[in-house]
């Protein structure tokens, strides 16, 4: 009789982080504290940690059963280098960092951070809940606008409230030199996340093409190596279109990530890879999150 070896179901997931930091307020929950990130890495040490380019649709396998995990970071905050990198290196865990290339080394914060600075100035205010309501309402109005128009509105708001556009140390982006340091070695990959972090689906196709192609060119010129991975800004199904996917493919990328919140399935192509968004949870919660 032929020996039948039981096969274990392989499962691959891609995790999405933004920041390893302690910042208040954090209206979108982008920050995971360094302490909790260490707990996440402890949990992940039990599983196979893979690079993004190793992600494949799941199948039945004798040798690769169980859970495989790829880590990604979006946006390009400076704490990706100063906090995330050292902890990832400690646990020998690869990661892909998607950078909004137009913000690298810039003199402005990301637009949602500028909006927070304007509308949520008093963290201890009794009216913080009302301020948050105003913040989220205006965020929804600003999000689909072209980058230039959104910047004009924020400039006027900064002027009205007597604030400057200076970048807070807690909210700054990576500089060009820091990007090169982050990219050094084989453990980490740099990917593109557009130029201005605008909703691509809301922009004309010509502007989408510029956002995608220019971000690739800028990062490749900086790093002197190919940039083959892309992440759609915001990443929801309403934030990019089939035409956007084709633009990314035609620009020469090999893969692209969305923010669809599920494990990689047979129906997910290389240009719409799903990711699970990670919030500031402790290790026990994180382990349950991975198995859910």
PLY file of the C-alpha trace (Angstrom):
ply
format ascii 1.0
element vertex 292
property float x
property float y
property float z
element edge 291
property int vertex1
property int vertex2
end_header
0.00 0.00 0.00
1.18 3.51 -0.81
2.03 5.56 2.27
-0.26 8.57 2.59
1.34 11.51 4.41
-1.13 13.93 6.01
-0.84 17.40 4.62
-1.29 20.51 6.69
-3.09 23.53 5.35
-0.70 26.41 4.74
-1.90 29.93 5.54
-0.16 33.18 4.68
-1.01 36.60 6.04
0.46 40.05 5.50
0.43 42.41 8.46
0.09 46.18 8.12
1.74 48.50 10.62
2.25 52.26 10.39
4.17 53.48 13.44
6.09 52.08 16.40
5.67 55.01 18.74
3.78 56.46 21.67
1.88 59.53 20.45
-1.27 61.21 21.75
-3.74 61.86 20.35
-3.70 59.08 17.78
-7.13 59.44 16.14
-6.59 56.69 13.57
-4.82 54.24 15.87
-1.66 54.22 13.76
0.74 53.75 16.68
1.83 50.49 18.29
4.01 51.02 21.36
7.53 49.54 21.30
6.60 47.33 24.25
3.63 45.82 22.45
5.63 45.46 19.22
8.17 43.36 21.12
5.30 41.16 22.30
4.09 40.83 18.70
7.55 39.78 17.56
7.75 37.23 20.36
4.50 35.71 19.11
5.69 35.79 15.49
8.89 33.96 16.41
6.72 30.82 16.64
5.81 31.09 12.96
7.54 31.29 9.62
8.38 34.92 8.89
8.73 35.63 5.19
9.52 38.51 2.85
6.69 40.06 0.89
8.06 38.62 -2.36
7.72 35.13 -0.86
3.96 35.43 -0.39
2.10 32.94 -2.59
-1.53 31.83 -2.81
-2.10 29.08 -0.23
-2.14 25.42 -1.11
-1.79 21.98 0.42
1.85 21.35 1.29
3.85 18.80 3.25
6.83 21.07 3.90
5.17 24.45 4.28
2.17 23.76 6.44
1.14 26.20 9.13
1.19 29.97 9.28
3.60 32.22 7.35
3.65 35.96 8.08
4.99 38.95 6.16
5.27 42.38 7.82
4.74 45.70 6.07
4.77 49.34 7.19
2.99 52.18 5.37
3.77 55.90 5.03
7.41 56.37 6.09
7.47 57.85 9.59
10.94 58.29 11.11
10.15 55.83 13.92
10.21 53.07 11.29
13.99 53.42 11.41
14.58 54.44 15.00
12.16 52.04 16.69
10.88 49.38 14.30
14.18 48.50 12.63
16.13 47.76 15.81
13.38 45.49 17.13
12.90 43.70 13.81
16.65 43.11 13.64
16.67 41.74 17.19
14.14 39.11 16.12
15.64 38.61 12.63
12.28 39.46 11.06
12.07 40.86 7.51
9.77 43.73 6.62
8.76 45.95 3.70
8.51 49.70 4.29
6.23 51.54 1.86
7.16 55.22 1.58
5.17 58.18 0.30
8.14 59.44 -1.70
7.05 63.07 -1.94
7.15 63.40 1.85
10.67 61.99 2.33
12.75 64.66 4.00
9.92 67.15 3.58
9.17 70.27 5.59
5.51 69.36 6.10
3.76 66.67 8.09
1.35 64.24 6.51
-1.88 66.13 5.89
-3.91 64.16 8.45
-1.31 65.00 11.09
-1.46 68.71 10.21
-5.23 68.53 10.51
-4.88 66.93 13.95
-2.45 69.67 15.02
-4.96 72.33 13.98
-8.16 70.81 15.36
-6.94 68.90 18.42
-4.58 71.35 20.11
-5.78 70.79 23.68
-5.49 67.11 24.66
-7.05 67.72 28.08
-10.00 69.77 26.86
-13.50 68.86 28.00
-14.56 69.39 24.39
-12.11 66.83 22.96
-14.97 64.60 21.80
-16.46 67.49 19.82
-13.02 68.32 18.43
-12.64 64.71 17.29
-16.03 64.83 15.59
-14.92 67.95 13.72
-11.62 66.31 12.85
-13.22 63.19 11.33
-15.82 65.22 9.45
-13.24 67.49 7.85
-10.92 64.55 7.19
-13.63 62.95 5.04
-13.96 66.20 3.06
-10.22 66.59 2.52
-9.29 62.98 1.77
-10.42 62.77 -1.89
-9.09 66.21 -2.89
-6.03 66.66 -5.10
-2.87 67.19 -3.08
-2.45 70.83 -4.12
-6.00 71.81 -3.24
-5.83 70.04 0.12
-2.56 71.82 0.89
-4.14 75.21 0.09
-6.96 74.56 2.55
-4.59 73.46 5.29
-2.39 76.51 4.69
-5.40 78.77 5.24
-6.40 76.87 8.36
-2.88 77.15 9.78
-2.94 80.89 9.09
-6.36 81.33 10.72
-5.29 79.61 13.93
-1.87 81.27 14.04
0.14 78.07 13.65
3.12 77.28 11.46
3.58 74.29 9.18
6.72 73.19 11.02
7.12 69.44 11.45
6.84 68.16 15.00
9.64 65.81 16.00
7.06 63.22 17.03
5.45 63.27 13.58
8.37 63.68 11.21
9.04 61.52 8.18
12.21 59.72 7.19
14.92 61.81 5.56
16.67 60.61 2.40
19.71 59.59 4.45
17.51 57.66 6.87
15.79 55.84 4.00
19.19 54.63 2.81
20.05 53.46 6.33
16.76 51.61 6.57
17.37 49.92 3.24
20.89 48.75 4.12
21.29 44.98 4.35
19.09 42.16 3.13
16.44 42.08 5.85
14.35 45.07 4.75
12.73 46.13 1.49
11.71 49.65 0.48
8.48 49.91 -1.49
6.57 52.82 -3.02
3.38 54.33 -1.57
2.74 57.03 -4.21
4.14 60.56 -4.10
1.54 62.51 -2.11
-0.57 59.82 -0.42
-3.70 60.89 -2.27
-6.73 58.72 -3.01
-5.75 57.46 -6.44
-9.30 56.54 -7.47
-10.34 60.19 -7.05
-7.61 61.47 -9.40
-7.49 61.57 -13.21
-5.68 58.61 -14.74
-2.79 60.83 -15.82
-2.29 61.97 -12.20
-2.50 58.40 -10.97
0.21 57.41 -13.43
2.43 60.25 -12.21
1.89 59.32 -8.55
2.84 55.70 -9.21
5.69 56.12 -11.69
7.30 59.12 -10.01
7.35 57.44 -6.59
9.11 54.45 -8.11
11.63 56.64 -9.94
12.37 58.81 -6.88
13.06 55.85 -4.61
15.09 54.00 -7.23
17.24 57.08 -7.80
17.76 57.41 -4.06
18.59 53.75 -3.43
20.26 52.84 -6.74
18.26 49.60 -6.87
14.92 48.45 -8.28
11.76 49.15 -6.28
9.32 46.35 -7.08
6.56 46.58 -4.44
3.75 49.14 -4.23
1.09 49.91 -1.62
-2.12 51.74 -2.56
-2.64 54.85 -0.36
-5.45 54.12 2.13
-5.78 50.81 0.32
-9.52 50.20 0.51
-11.45 48.98 -2.51
-12.88 52.48 -3.00
-9.42 54.04 -2.97
-8.13 52.50 -6.20
-9.65 51.08 -9.39
-8.94 48.41 -11.99
-7.26 51.16 -14.02
-5.04 51.97 -11.02
-4.00 48.32 -10.80
-3.07 48.39 -14.48
-1.05 51.59 -13.98
0.92 49.89 -11.19
1.51 46.82 -13.36
2.58 48.92 -16.36
4.96 50.97 -14.18
7.06 47.84 -13.64
6.06 46.80 -10.14
5.90 43.08 -9.36
3.27 43.24 -6.61
0.96 45.65 -4.77
-0.80 45.64 -1.41
-4.28 46.75 -0.44
-5.81 46.95 3.02
-8.37 44.18 2.49
-8.50 42.57 5.91
-8.10 38.85 5.34
-5.46 36.19 4.80
-4.04 35.66 1.30
-6.43 33.47 -0.69
-6.41 31.76 -4.06
-8.43 34.60 -5.56
-5.94 37.33 -4.58
-3.67 38.32 -7.43
-0.18 39.75 -6.94
-1.44 43.32 -7.46
-4.18 43.21 -4.81
-2.55 41.43 -1.91
-4.68 41.74 1.25
-3.30 42.86 4.61
-4.47 42.76 8.20
-4.18 46.11 9.99
-2.45 45.80 13.38
-3.42 48.10 16.24
-1.88 48.65 19.67
-2.75 45.31 21.27
-0.77 43.22 23.73
0.79 39.85 22.91
-2.18 37.72 23.99
-4.59 39.81 21.96
-2.20 39.70 19.01
-1.99 35.90 19.11
-5.77 35.66 19.08
-5.84 38.19 16.23
-3.55 35.97 14.13
-5.70 32.90 14.66
-9.06 34.60 14.06
0 1
1 2
2 3
3 4
4 5
5 6
6 7
7 8
8 9
9 10
10 11
11 12
12 13
13 14
14 15
15 16
16 17
17 18
18 19
19 20
20 21
21 22
22 23
23 24
24 25
25 26
26 27
27 28
28 29
29 30
30 31
31 32
32 33
33 34
34 35
35 36
36 37
37 38
38 39
39 40
40 41
41 42
42 43
43 44
44 45
45 46
46 47
47 48
48 49
49 50
50 51
51 52
52 53
53 54
54 55
55 56
56 57
57 58
58 59
59 60
60 61
61 62
62 63
63 64
64 65
65 66
66 67
67 68
68 69
69 70
70 71
71 72
72 73
73 74
74 75
75 76
76 77
77 78
78 79
79 80
80 81
81 82
82 83
83 84
84 85
85 86
86 87
87 88
88 89
89 90
90 91
91 92
92 93
93 94
94 95
95 96
96 97
97 98
98 99
99 100
100 101
101 102
102 103
103 104
104 105
105 106
106 107
107 108
108 109
109 110
110 111
111 112
112 113
113 114
114 115
115 116
116 117
117 118
118 119
119 120
120 121
121 122
122 123
123 124
124 125
125 126
126 127
127 128
128 129
129 130
130 131
131 132
132 133
133 134
134 135
135 136
136 137
137 138
138 139
139 140
140 141
141 142
142 143
143 144
144 145
145 146
146 147
147 148
148 149
149 150
150 151
151 152
152 153
153 154
154 155
155 156
156 157
157 158
158 159
159 160
160 161
161 162
162 163
163 164
164 165
165 166
166 167
167 168
168 169
169 170
170 171
171 172
172 173
173 174
174 175
175 176
176 177
177 178
178 179
179 180
180 181
181 182
182 183
183 184
184 185
185 186
186 187
187 188
188 189
189 190
190 191
191 192
192 193
193 194
194 195
195 196
196 197
197 198
198 199
199 200
200 201
201 202
202 203
203 204
204 205
205 206
206 207
207 208
208 209
209 210
210 211
211 212
212 213
213 214
214 215
215 216
216 217
217 218
218 219
219 220
220 221
221 222
222 223
223 224
224 225
225 226
226 227
227 228
228 229
229 230
230 231
231 232
232 233
233 234
234 235
235 236
236 237
237 238
238 239
239 240
240 241
241 242
242 243
243 244
244 245
245 246
246 247
247 248
248 249
249 250
250 251
251 252
252 253
253 254
254 255
255 256
256 257
257 258
258 259
259 260
260 261
261 262
262 263
263 264
264 265
265 266
266 267
267 268
268 269
269 270
270 271
271 272
272 273
273 274
274 275
275 276
276 277
277 278
278 279
279 280
280 281
281 282
282 283
283 284
284 285
285 286
286 287
287 288
288 289
289 290
290 291
